[in-house]
């Protein structure tokens, strides 16, 4: 497989303790683009020292805004495929080979990771709807693989602060074929970067609300033209 055609995209905020090891391991399988989300620590420097392509947000853009920049960078560099990963080590970089095989050898345009457990109540609620609607077991897993044609068709990665789900959901709505892969890694020891518990649950439910509104709009539009 031609590794020059695929990039690993990692959004990172205050991950100086882990990003170097994650990048070093991931670079065995593909080029790595890290977007440092205006971290106050040495996240960007550690990623660069480990061999990543690093760009830095001047202001904190959050998870979706940071991945938007990662996808823009990957497209500008001509990568045909992308795999998103977290910076904290919870995704085993060795899994990249399985994603690459599906994306590049079997021509599966969308590859979705499935974690062994969901961390929050809102994830369970959102996961239930998405599984019933699309057959996807874990839409909120941060490790996903994309044919970059999907990002072009969507006009980018995210427009709705979807917690990393918009591109996948919109691709599924268009009938894009997909496969799912169990993912594992090392559980982080400090506090998650994704907000406090209550706020995180509220953000997930807000993302679910956007999915529901879009589905309802599509249903009414189909009824009006049917």
Secondary structure, 3 states (H helix, E strand, C coil): CCHHHEEEEEEECCCCCCHHHHHHHHCCCCEEEEEECCCCCCHHHHHHHCCCEEEECCCCCHHHHHHHHHHHHHHHCCCCEEEEECCCCCCCHHHHHHHHHHHHHCCCCEEEEECCCCCCHHHHHHHHHHHHHHCCCCCCCCCEEEEHHHHHHHCCCCCCCCCCCHHHHHHHHCCCCEEEEECCCCCCCCCCCCCCHHHHHHHHHHHHHHHHHHHHHHHHHHHHHC
